[in-house]
């Protein structure tokens, strides 16, 4: 959990919140077929819940955050370009929405989506869809 103090008090941001932002950001990058999660992510999908943090691992220390993303890319797209775009997108969005300092974004390409295969695990929500409605006060 990331914790820091502001003028009026303490701010705590759960790693799951950071992971959800990073997951949504990742899925907005062209060339990402899906995220790859573990057993818990698979169970969550089976019971019909959206797991916005699927394939994302967050390590936080006060205001510094390191994020790991496990992705599956589309065949024929540049893995190097996709990875760089994800790193920039995650860093920008997490810093913008949380005020935290993203010190590292590690990309783990764990699979390739072949042409003609259905994209599994693709999240239709965008970061704006999830965050903007919650910003209304």
KELOLO-593587 format. One record per atom (N, C-alpha, C): residue number from 1; residue in three letters; atom name; x, y negated, z. Coordinates in steps of 0.1 Angstrom, whole numbers, plus 5000, padded with zeros to 4 digits. Example, Ala and Ser with C-alpha at 12.3 -4.5 7.8 and 13.67 -1.06 7.14 Angstrom:
BEGIN
pt k:1 r:ALA a:N east:5132 north:5057 up:5078
pt k:1 r:ALA a:CA east:5123 north:5045 up:5078
pt k:1 r:ALA a:C east:5132 north:5033 up:5078
pt k:2 r:SER a:N east:5128 north:5022 up:5071
pt k:2 r:SER a:CA east:5137 north:5011 up:5071
pt k:2 r:SER a:C east:5129 north:5000 up:5079
END
This chain:
BEGIN
pt k:1 r:UNK a:N east:5008 north:5012 up:5000
pt k:1 r:UNK a:CA east:5000 north:5000 up:5000
pt k:1 r:UNK a:C east:5009 north:4988 up:5000
pt k:2 r:UNK a:N east:5006 north:4978 up:4991
pt k:2 r:UNK a:CA east:5013 north:4966 up:4991
pt k:2 r:UNK a:C east:5007 north:4956 up:5001
pt k:3 r:UNK a:N east:5015 north:4950 up:5008
pt k:3 r:UNK a:CA east:5011 north:4941 up:5019
pt k:3 r:UNK a:C east:5019 north:4928 up:5018
pt k:4 r:UNK a:N east:5012 north:4916 up:5019
pt k:4 r:UNK a:CA east:5019 north:4904 up:5020
pt k:4 r:UNK a:C east:5011 north:4894 up:5027
pt k:5 r:UNK a:N east:5017 north:4883 up:5032
pt k:5 r:UNK a:CA east:5010 north:4873 up:5040
pt k:5 r:UNK a:C east:5008 north:4860 up:5032
pt k:6 r:UNK a:N east:4996 north:4855 up:5032
pt k:6 r:UNK a:CA east:4993 north:4842 up:5026
pt k:6 r:UNK a:C east:4991 north:4832 up:5037
pt k:7 r:UNK a:N east:4988 north:4820 up:5034
pt k:7 r:UNK a:CA east:4986 north:4810 up:5043
pt k:7 r:UNK a:C east:4974 north:4813 up:5053
pt k:8 r:UNK a:N east:4964 north:4819 up:5048
pt k:8 r:UNK a:CA east:4952 north:4822 up:5057
pt k:8 r:UNK a:C east:4952 north:4836 up:5062
pt k:9 r:UNK a:N east:4961 north:4844 up:5059
pt k:9 r:UNK a:CA east:4962 north:4857 up:5065
pt k:9 r:UNK a:C east:4968 north:4867 up:5056
pt k:10 r:UNK a:N east:4967 north:4880 up:5059
pt k:10 r:UNK a:CA east:4974 north:4891 up:5053
pt k:10 r:UNK a:C east:4965 north:4896 up:5041
pt k:11 r:UNK a:N east:4972 north:4901 up:5030
pt k:11 r:UNK a:CA east:4966 north:4907 up:5019
pt k:11 r:UNK a:C east:4971 north:4921 up:5017
pt k:12 r:UNK a:N east:4962 north:4931 up:5017
pt k:12 r:UNK a:CA east:4966 north:4945 up:5015
pt k:12 r:UNK a:C east:4960 north:4949 up:5002
pt k:13 r:UNK a:N east:4968 north:4955 up:4993
pt k:13 r:UNK a:CA east:4963 north:4960 up:4981
pt k:13 r:UNK a:C east:4966 north:4975 up:4980
pt k:14 r:UNK a:N east:4956 north:4984 up:4980
pt k:14 r:UNK a:CA east:4958 north:4998 up:4980
pt k:14 r:UNK a:C east:4965 north:5002 up:4967
pt k:15 r:UNK a:N east:4973 north:5013 up:4968
pt k:15 r:UNK a:CA east:4980 north:5018 up:4956
pt k:15 r:UNK a:C east:4970 north:5022 up:4945
pt k:16 r:UNK a:N east:4958 north:5027 up:4950
pt k:16 r:UNK a:CA east:4948 north:5032 up:4940
pt k:16 r:UNK a:C east:4943 north:5020 up:4932
pt k:17 r:UNK a:N east:4942 north:5008 up:4937
pt k:17 r:UNK a:CA east:4938 north:4996 up:4930
pt k:17 r:UNK a:C east:4948 north:4993 up:4919
pt k:18 r:UNK a:N east:4961 north:4993 up:4924
pt k:18 r:UNK a:CA east:4972 north:4990 up:4914
pt k:18 r:UNK a:C east:4972 north:5000 up:4903
pt k:19 r:UNK a:N east:4970 north:5013 up:4907
pt k:19 r:UNK a:CA east:4970 north:5024 up:4897
pt k:19 r:UNK a:C east:4958 north:5022 up:4887
pt k:20 r:UNK a:N east:4947 north:5018 up:4892
pt k:20 r:UNK a:CA east:4935 north:5016 up:4883
pt k:20 r:UNK a:C east:4938 north:5005 up:4873
pt k:21 r:UNK a:N east:4944 north:4994 up:4877
pt k:21 r:UNK a:CA east:4947 north:4983 up:4868
pt k:21 r:UNK a:C east:4957 north:4988 up:4858
pt k:22 r:UNK a:N east:4968 north:4995 up:4862
pt k:22 r:UNK a:CA east:4978 north:5001 up:4853
pt k:22 r:UNK a:C east:4972 north:5011 up:4843
pt k:23 r:UNK a:N east:4963 north:5019 up:4848
pt k:23 r:UNK a:CA east:4956 north:5029 up:4839
pt k:23 r:UNK a:C east:4948 north:5023 up:4828
pt k:24 r:UNK a:N east:4940 north:5013 up:4832
pt k:24 r:UNK a:CA east:4932 north:5006 up:4822
pt k:24 r:UNK a:C east:4941 north:4998 up:4812
pt k:25 r:UNK a:N east:4951 north:4992 up:4817
pt k:25 r:UNK a:CA east:4961 north:4985 up:4809
pt k:25 r:UNK a:C east:4967 north:4994 up:4798
pt k:26 r:UNK a:N east:4971 north:5006 up:4803
pt k:26 r:UNK a:CA east:4977 north:5016 up:4794
pt k:26 r:UNK a:C east:4968 north:5020 up:4783
pt k:27 r:UNK a:N east:4956 north:5022 up:4786
pt k:27 r:UNK a:CA east:4946 north:5027 up:4776
pt k:27 r:UNK a:C east:4943 north:5017 up:4766
pt k:28 r:UNK a:N east:4946 north:5004 up:4769
pt k:28 r:UNK a:CA east:4944 north:4993 up:4759
pt k:28 r:UNK a:C east:4955 north:4992 up:4748
pt k:29 r:UNK a:N east:4966 north:5000 up:4750
pt k:29 r:UNK a:CA east:4977 north:4999 up:4741
pt k:29 r:UNK a:C east:4975 north:5008 up:4729
pt k:30 r:UNK a:N east:4977 north:5003 up:4717
pt k:30 r:UNK a:CA east:4975 north:5011 up:4705
pt k:30 r:UNK a:C east:4985 north:5022 up:4705
pt k:31 r:UNK a:N east:4981 north:5034 up:4702
pt k:31 r:UNK a:CA east:4989 north:5046 up:4701
pt k:31 r:UNK a:C east:4988 north:5055 up:4712
pt k:32 r:UNK a:N east:4982 north:5051 up:4723
pt k:32 r:UNK a:CA east:4980 north:5059 up:4735
pt k:32 r:UNK a:C east:4967 north:5067 up:4732
pt k:33 r:UNK a:N east:4969 north:5081 up:4732
pt k:33 r:UNK a:CA east:4957 north:5089 up:4730
pt k:33 r:UNK a:C east:4950 north:5092 up:4743
pt k:34 r:UNK a:N east:4957 north:5094 up:4754
pt k:34 r:UNK a:CA east:4951 north:5096 up:4767
pt k:34 r:UNK a:C east:4961 north:5096 up:4777
pt k:35 r:UNK a:N east:4957 north:5097 up:4790
pt k:35 r:UNK a:CA east:4965 north:5097 up:4801
pt k:35 r:UNK a:C east:4966 north:5112 up:4806
pt k:36 r:UNK a:N east:4977 north:5116 up:4812
pt k:36 r:UNK a:CA east:4978 north:5130 up:4816
pt k:36 r:UNK a:C east:4980 north:5130 up:4832
pt k:37 r:UNK a:N east:4970 north:5136 up:4838
pt k:37 r:UNK a:CA east:4970 north:5136 up:4853
pt k:37 r:UNK a:C east:4972 north:5150 up:4858
pt k:38 r:UNK a:N east:4972 north:5152 up:4871
pt k:38 r:UNK a:CA east:4974 north:5165 up:4877
pt k:38 r:UNK a:C east:4961 north:5172 up:4880
pt k:39 r:UNK a:N east:4961 north:5181 up:4889
pt k:39 r:UNK a:CA east:4949 north:5189 up:4893
pt k:39 r:UNK a:C east:4938 north:5180 up:4898
pt k:40 r:UNK a:N east:4941 north:5171 up:4907
pt k:40 r:UNK a:CA east:4931 north:5162 up:4913
pt k:40 r:UNK a:C east:4924 north:5154 up:4902
pt k:41 r:UNK a:N east:4931 north:5149 up:4892
pt k:41 r:UNK a:CA east:4925 north:5142 up:4881
pt k:41 r:UNK a:C east:4916 north:5151 up:4873
pt k:42 r:UNK a:N east:4920 north:5163 up:4871
pt k:42 r:UNK a:CA east:4911 north:5173 up:4864
pt k:42 r:UNK a:C east:4898 north:5176 up:4872
pt k:43 r:UNK a:N east:4899 north:5177 up:4885
pt k:43 r:UNK a:CA east:4887 north:5180 up:4893
pt k:43 r:UNK a:C east:4878 north:5168 up:4892
pt k:44 r:UNK a:N east:4884 north:5156 up:4893
pt k:44 r:UNK a:CA east:4876 north:5144 up:4893
pt k:44 r:UNK a:C east:4868 north:5143 up:4880
pt k:45 r:UNK a:N east:4874 north:5147 up:4869
pt k:45 r:UNK a:CA east:4867 north:5146 up:4856
pt k:45 r:UNK a:C east:4856 north:5157 up:4855
pt k:46 r:UNK a:N east:4858 north:5168 up:4861
pt k:46 r:UNK a:CA east:4849 north:5179 up:4861
pt k:46 r:UNK a:C east:4836 north:5175 up:4868
pt k:47 r:UNK a:N east:4837 north:5168 up:4879
pt k:47 r:UNK a:CA east:4825 north:5164 up:4887
pt k:47 r:UNK a:C east:4819 north:5151 up:4881
pt k:48 r:UNK a:N east:4825 north:5146 up:4870
pt k:48 r:UNK a:CA east:4818 north:5135 up:4863
pt k:48 r:UNK a:C east:4822 north:5121 up:4867
pt k:49 r:UNK a:N east:4832 north:5120 up:4875
pt k:49 r:UNK a:CA east:4836 north:5106 up:4880
pt k:49 r:UNK a:C east:4848 north:5101 up:4871
pt k:50 r:UNK a:N east:4847 north:5088 up:4868
pt k:50 r:UNK a:CA east:4858 north:5082 up:4860
pt k:50 r:UNK a:C east:4870 north:5081 up:4870
pt k:51 r:UNK a:N east:4882 north:5085 up:4865
pt k:51 r:UNK a:CA east:4894 north:5083 up:4873
pt k:51 r:UNK a:C east:4902 north:5072 up:4865
pt k:52 r:UNK a:N east:4901 north:5060 up:4869
pt k:52 r:UNK a:CA east:4908 north:5049 up:4863
pt k:52 r:UNK a:C east:4923 north:5050 up:4864
pt k:53 r:UNK a:N east:4927 north:5057 up:4875
pt k:53 r:UNK a:CA east:4941 north:5058 up:4878
pt k:53 r:UNK a:C east:4948 north:5071 up:4873
pt k:54 r:UNK a:N east:4940 north:5078 up:4864
pt k:54 r:UNK a:CA east:4945 north:5091 up:4859
pt k:54 r:UNK a:C east:4959 north:5089 up:4853
pt k:55 r:UNK a:N east:4969 north:5098 up:4857
pt k:55 r:UNK a:CA east:4982 north:5097 up:4851
pt k:55 r:UNK a:C east:4991 north:5086 up:4856
pt k:56 r:UNK a:N east:4987 north:5079 up:4866
pt k:56 r:UNK a:CA east:4995 north:5068 up:4871
pt k:56 r:UNK a:C east:4999 north:5071 up:4886
pt k:57 r:UNK a:N east:5012 north:5068 up:4888
pt k:57 r:UNK a:CA east:5017 north:5069 up:4902
pt k:57 r:UNK a:C east:5023 north:5056 up:4906
pt k:58 r:UNK a:N east:5020 north:5051 up:4918
pt k:58 r:UNK a:CA east:5024 north:5038 up:4923
pt k:58 r:UNK a:C east:5033 north:5040 up:4935
pt k:59 r:UNK a:N east:5044 north:5033 up:4935
pt k:59 r:UNK a:CA east:5052 north:5032 up:4948
pt k:59 r:UNK a:C east:5053 north:5017 up:4951
pt k:60 r:UNK a:N east:5048 north:5014 up:4963
pt k:60 r:UNK a:CA east:5048 north:5000 up:4967
pt k:60 r:UNK a:C east:5056 north:4998 up:4980
pt k:61 r:UNK a:N east:5062 north:4986 up:4980
pt k:61 r:UNK a:CA east:5070 north:4982 up:4992
pt k:61 r:UNK a:C east:5068 north:4967 up:4994
pt k:62 r:UNK a:N east:5059 north:4963 up:5003
pt k:62 r:UNK a:CA east:5055 north:4949 up:5005
pt k:62 r:UNK a:C east:5050 north:4944 up:4992
pt k:63 r:UNK a:N east:5058 north:4934 up:4986
pt k:63 r:UNK a:CA east:5053 north:4928 up:4973
pt k:63 r:UNK a:C east:5059 north:4934 up:4961
pt k:64 r:UNK a:N east:5068 north:4944 up:4962
pt k:64 r:UNK a:CA east:5074 north:4950 up:4951
pt k:64 r:UNK a:C east:5067 north:4964 up:4947
pt k:65 r:UNK a:N east:5065 north:4966 up:4935
pt k:65 r:UNK a:CA east:5058 north:4978 up:4930
pt k:65 r:UNK a:C east:5065 north:4984 up:4918
pt k:66 r:UNK a:N east:5066 north:4998 up:4919
pt k:66 r:UNK a:CA east:5071 north:5005 up:4908
pt k:66 r:UNK a:C east:5060 north:5015 up:4903
pt k:67 r:UNK a:N east:5058 north:5015 up:4890
pt k:67 r:UNK a:CA east:5047 north:5023 up:4885
pt k:67 r:UNK a:C east:5052 north:5033 up:4874
pt k:68 r:UNK a:N east:5047 north:5046 up:4876
pt k:68 r:UNK a:CA east:5050 north:5056 up:4866
pt k:68 r:UNK a:C east:5037 north:5059 up:4859
pt k:69 r:UNK a:N east:5038 north:5060 up:4845
pt k:69 r:UNK a:CA east:5026 north:5064 up:4837
pt k:69 r:UNK a:C east:5029 north:5076 up:4829
pt k:70 r:UNK a:N east:5020 north:5086 up:4830
pt k:70 r:UNK a:CA east:5021 north:5098 up:4822
pt k:70 r:UNK a:C east:5011 north:5097 up:4810
pt k:71 r:UNK a:N east:5017 north:5097 up:4798
pt k:71 r:UNK a:CA east:5008 north:5095 up:4787
pt k:71 r:UNK a:C east:5009 north:5106 up:4776
pt k:72 r:UNK a:N east:4999 north:5106 up:4768
pt k:72 r:UNK a:CA east:4999 north:5114 up:4755
pt k:72 r:UNK a:C east:4997 north:5104 up:4744
pt k:73 r:UNK a:N east:5006 north:5105 up:4734
pt k:73 r:UNK a:CA east:5006 north:5095 up:4723
pt k:73 r:UNK a:C east:5000 north:5102 up:4711
pt k:74 r:UNK a:N east:4996 north:5093 up:4701
pt k:74 r:UNK a:CA east:4991 north:5098 up:4689
pt k:74 r:UNK a:C east:5003 north:5102 up:4680
pt k:75 r:UNK a:N east:5002 north:5113 up:4673
pt k:75 r:UNK a:CA east:5012 north:5117 up:4663
pt k:75 r:UNK a:C east:5013 north:5106 up:4652
pt k:76 r:UNK a:N east:5026 north:5103 up:4649
pt k:76 r:UNK a:CA east:5029 north:5094 up:4638
pt k:76 r:UNK a:C east:5031 north:5080 up:4643
pt k:77 r:UNK a:N east:5028 north:5077 up:4656
pt k:77 r:UNK a:CA east:5031 north:5063 up:4661
pt k:77 r:UNK a:C east:5045 north:5064 up:4668
pt k:78 r:UNK a:N east:5051 north:5052 up:4668
pt k:78 r:UNK a:CA east:5064 north:5051 up:4674
pt k:78 r:UNK a:C east:5064 north:5052 up:4690
pt k:79 r:UNK a:N east:5069 north:5062 up:4695
pt k:79 r:UNK a:CA east:5069 north:5064 up:4710
pt k:79 r:UNK a:C east:5077 north:5052 up:4716
pt k:80 r:UNK a:N east:5088 north:5048 up:4710
pt k:80 r:UNK a:CA east:5095 north:5037 up:4716
pt k:80 r:UNK a:C east:5087 north:5024 up:4716
pt k:81 r:UNK a:N east:5080 north:5021 up:4706
pt k:81 r:UNK a:CA east:5071 north:5009 up:4705
pt k:81 r:UNK a:C east:5060 north:5010 up:4715
pt k:82 r:UNK a:N east:5053 north:5022 up:4716
pt k:82 r:UNK a:CA east:5042 north:5024 up:4725
pt k:82 r:UNK a:C east:5047 north:5022 up:4739
pt k:83 r:UNK a:N east:5058 north:5028 up:4743
pt k:83 r:UNK a:CA east:5063 north:5027 up:4756
pt k:83 r:UNK a:C east:5066 north:5013 up:4760
pt k:84 r:UNK a:N east:5073 north:5006 up:4751
pt k:84 r:UNK a:CA east:5076 north:4992 up:4754
pt k:84 r:UNK a:C east:5064 north:4983 up:4756
pt k:85 r:UNK a:N east:5054 north:4985 up:4747
pt k:85 r:UNK a:CA east:5041 north:4978 up:4749
pt k:85 r:UNK a:C east:5034 north:4981 up:4762
pt k:86 r:UNK a:N east:5034 north:4994 up:4766
pt k:86 r:UNK a:CA east:5028 north:4998 up:4778
pt k:86 r:UNK a:C east:5035 north:4991 up:4790
pt k:87 r:UNK a:N east:5048 north:4991 up:4790
pt k:87 r:UNK a:CA east:5056 north:4985 up:4801
pt k:87 r:UNK a:C east:5052 north:4970 up:4802
pt k:88 r:UNK a:N east:5052 north:4963 up:4791
pt k:88 r:UNK a:CA east:5049 north:4949 up:4791
pt k:88 r:UNK a:C east:5034 north:4946 up:4796
pt k:89 r:UNK a:N east:5025 north:4955 up:4791
pt k:89 r:UNK a:CA east:5011 north:4953 up:4794
pt k:89 r:UNK a:C east:5008 north:4956 up:4809
pt k:90 r:UNK a:N east:5014 north:4967 up:4814
pt k:90 r:UNK a:CA east:5012 north:4970 up:4828
pt k:90 r:UNK a:C east:5018 north:4959 up:4837
pt k:91 r:UNK a:N east:5030 north:4955 up:4834
pt k:91 r:UNK a:CA east:5037 north:4945 up:4842
pt k:91 r:UNK a:C east:5029 north:4932 up:4843
pt k:92 r:UNK a:N east:5025 north:4928 up:4831
pt k:92 r:UNK a:CA east:5017 north:4915 up:4830
pt k:92 r:UNK a:C east:5004 north:4916 up:4837
pt k:93 r:UNK a:N east:4997 north:4926 up:4835
pt k:93 r:UNK a:CA east:4983 north:4927 up:4841
pt k:93 r:UNK a:C east:4984 north:4929 up:4856
pt k:94 r:UNK a:N east:4993 north:4938 up:4861
pt k:94 r:UNK a:CA east:4994 north:4940 up:4876
pt k:94 r:UNK a:C east:4998 north:4927 up:4882
pt k:95 r:UNK a:N east:5008 north:4920 up:4877
pt k:95 r:UNK a:CA east:5013 north:4908 up:4883
pt k:95 r:UNK a:C east:5002 north:4897 up:4882
pt k:96 r:UNK a:N east:4995 north:4896 up:4871
pt k:96 r:UNK a:CA east:4984 north:4886 up:4870
pt k:96 r:UNK a:C east:4973 north:4889 up:4880
pt k:97 r:UNK a:N east:4968 north:4901 up:4881
pt k:97 r:UNK a:CA east:4956 north:4904 up:4889
pt k:97 r:UNK a:C east:4959 north:4906 up:4904
pt k:98 r:UNK a:N east:4972 north:4909 up:4908
pt k:98 r:UNK a:CA east:4975 north:4912 up:4922
pt k:98 r:UNK a:C east:4985 north:4902 up:4928
pt k:99 r:UNK a:N east:4993 north:4895 up:4920
pt k:99 r:UNK a:CA east:5003 north:4886 up:4926
pt k:99 r:UNK a:C east:5015 north:4894 up:4930
pt k:100 r:UNK a:N east:5016 north:4907 up:4928
pt k:100 r:UNK a:CA east:5027 north:4915 up:4932
pt k:100 r:UNK a:C east:5038 north:4914 up:4922
pt k:101 r:UNK a:N east:5050 north:4918 up:4926
pt k:101 r:UNK a:CA east:5062 north:4918 up:4917
pt k:101 r:UNK a:C east:5064 north:4932 up:4912
pt k:102 r:UNK a:N east:5062 north:4935 up:4899
pt k:102 r:UNK a:CA east:5064 north:4948 up:4893
pt k:102 r:UNK a:C east:5079 north:4949 up:4890
pt k:103 r:UNK a:N east:5086 north:4957 up:4897
pt k:103 r:UNK a:CA east:5101 north:4959 up:4895
pt k:103 r:UNK a:C east:5104 north:4970 up:4885
pt k:104 r:UNK a:N east:5095 north:4979 up:4882
pt k:104 r:UNK a:CA east:5097 north:4989 up:4872
pt k:104 r:UNK a:C east:5085 north:4996 up:4867
pt k:105 r:UNK a:N east:5085 north:4999 up:4854
pt k:105 r:UNK a:CA east:5074 north:5007 up:4848
pt k:105 r:UNK a:C east:5080 north:5018 up:4840
pt k:106 r:UNK a:N east:5079 north:5030 up:4845
pt k:106 r:UNK a:CA east:5085 north:5042 up:4839
pt k:106 r:UNK a:C east:5074 north:5049 up:4831
pt k:107 r:UNK a:N east:5077 north:5052 up:4819
pt k:107 r:UNK a:CA east:5068 north:5059 up:4810
pt k:107 r:UNK a:C east:5073 north:5073 up:4808
pt k:108 r:UNK a:N east:5063 north:5082 up:4810
pt k:108 r:UNK a:CA east:5066 north:5097 up:4808
pt k:108 r:UNK a:C east:5057 north:5102 up:4797
pt k:109 r:UNK a:N east:5062 north:5104 up:4785
pt k:109 r:UNK a:CA east:5054 north:5109 up:4774
pt k:109 r:UNK a:C east:5054 north:5124 up:4775
pt k:110 r:UNK a:N east:5042 north:5130 up:4779
pt k:110 r:UNK a:CA east:5040 north:5144 up:4782
pt k:110 r:UNK a:C east:5033 north:5152 up:4771
pt k:111 r:UNK a:N east:5029 north:5145 up:4760
pt k:111 r:UNK a:CA east:5023 north:5152 up:4749
pt k:111 r:UNK a:C east:5020 north:5143 up:4737
pt k:112 r:UNK a:N east:5017 north:5150 up:4726
pt k:112 r:UNK a:CA east:5013 north:5143 up:4714
pt k:112 r:UNK a:C east:5000 north:5148 up:4709
pt k:113 r:UNK a:N east:4991 north:5139 up:4706
pt k:113 r:UNK a:CA east:4978 north:5142 up:4701
pt k:113 r:UNK a:C east:4979 north:5143 up:4686
pt k:114 r:UNK a:N east:4977 north:5156 up:4681
pt k:114 r:UNK a:CA east:4978 north:5158 up:4667
pt k:114 r:UNK a:C east:4966 north:5153 up:4659
pt k:115 r:UNK a:N east:4969 north:5149 up:4646
pt k:115 r:UNK a:CA east:4958 north:5144 up:4638
pt k:115 r:UNK a:C east:4946 north:5154 up:4638
pt k:116 r:UNK a:N east:4934 north:5149 up:4639
pt k:116 r:UNK a:CA east:4922 north:5158 up:4639
pt k:116 r:UNK a:C east:4918 north:5163 up:4652
pt k:117 r:UNK a:N east:4927 north:5162 up:4662
pt k:117 r:UNK a:CA east:4923 north:5166 up:4676
pt k:117 r:UNK a:C east:4915 north:5155 up:4682
pt k:118 r:UNK a:N east:4905 north:5159 up:4690
pt k:118 r:UNK a:CA east:4897 north:5149 up:4697
pt k:118 r:UNK a:C east:4906 north:5143 up:4708
pt k:119 r:UNK a:N east:4904 north:5130 up:4710
pt k:119 r:UNK a:CA east:4911 north:5123 up:4721
pt k:119 r:UNK a:C east:4904 north:5126 up:4734
pt k:120 r:UNK a:N east:4911 north:5133 up:4742
pt k:120 r:UNK a:CA east:4905 north:5137 up:4755
pt k:120 r:UNK a:C east:4910 north:5127 up:4766
pt k:121 r:UNK a:N east:4901 north:5124 up:4775
pt k:121 r:UNK a:CA east:4904 north:5115 up:4786
pt k:121 r:UNK a:C east:4905 north:5100 up:4783
pt k:122 r:UNK a:N east:4900 north:5097 up:4771
pt k:122 r:UNK a:CA east:4901 north:5082 up:4767
pt k:122 r:UNK a:C east:4890 north:5075 up:4775
pt k:123 r:UNK a:N east:4894 north:5064 up:4781
pt k:123 r:UNK a:CA east:4885 north:5056 up:4789
pt k:123 r:UNK a:C east:4879 north:5045 up:4781
pt k:124 r:UNK a:N east:4866 north:5044 up:4780
pt k:124 r:UNK a:CA east:4860 north:5033 up:4772
pt k:124 r:UNK a:C east:4860 north:5020 up:4779
pt k:125 r:UNK a:N east:4862 north:5019 up:4792
pt k:125 r:UNK a:CA east:4863 north:5007 up:4799
pt k:125 r:UNK a:C east:4876 north:5000 up:4796
pt k:126 r:UNK a:N east:4875 north:4986 up:4795
pt k:126 r:UNK a:CA east:4887 north:4978 up:4794
pt k:126 r:UNK a:C east:4890 north:4972 up:4808
pt k:127 r:UNK a:N east:4902 north:4967 up:4809
pt k:127 r:UNK a:CA east:4905 north:4960 up:4822
pt k:127 r:UNK a:C east:4896 north:4949 up:4825
pt k:128 r:UNK a:N east:4892 north:4941 up:4815
pt k:128 r:UNK a:CA east:4883 north:4930 up:4817
pt k:128 r:UNK a:C east:4869 north:4935 up:4821
pt k:129 r:UNK a:N east:4864 north:4946 up:4816
pt k:129 r:UNK a:CA east:4851 north:4951 up:4820
pt k:129 r:UNK a:C east:4851 north:4955 up:4835
pt k:130 r:UNK a:N east:4862 north:4960 up:4840
pt k:130 r:UNK a:CA east:4862 north:4964 up:4854
pt k:130 r:UNK a:C east:4865 north:4953 up:4863
pt k:131 r:UNK a:N east:4874 north:4944 up:4860
pt k:131 r:UNK a:CA east:4879 north:4933 up:4869
pt k:131 r:UNK a:C east:4870 north:4921 up:4869
pt k:132 r:UNK a:N east:4865 north:4916 up:4858
pt k:132 r:UNK a:CA east:4858 north:4904 up:4858
pt k:132 r:UNK a:C east:4845 north:4905 up:4866
pt k:133 r:UNK a:N east:4837 north:4916 up:4865
pt k:133 r:UNK a:CA east:4825 north:4916 up:4873
pt k:133 r:UNK a:C east:4827 north:4915 up:4888
pt k:134 r:UNK a:N east:4839 north:4920 up:4892
pt k:134 r:UNK a:CA east:4842 north:4920 up:4907
pt k:134 r:UNK a:C east:4848 north:4907 up:4911
pt k:135 r:UNK a:N east:4851 north:4898 up:4902
pt k:135 r:UNK a:CA east:4856 north:4885 up:4906
pt k:135 r:UNK a:C east:4846 north:4875 up:4909
pt k:136 r:UNK a:N east:4833 north:4878 up:4906
pt k:136 r:UNK a:CA east:4822 north:4869 up:4909
pt k:136 r:UNK a:C east:4820 north:4868 up:4924
pt k:137 r:UNK a:N east:4820 north:4856 up:4929
pt k:137 r:UNK a:CA east:4818 north:4854 up:4944
pt k:137 r:UNK a:C east:4806 north:4847 up:4947
END
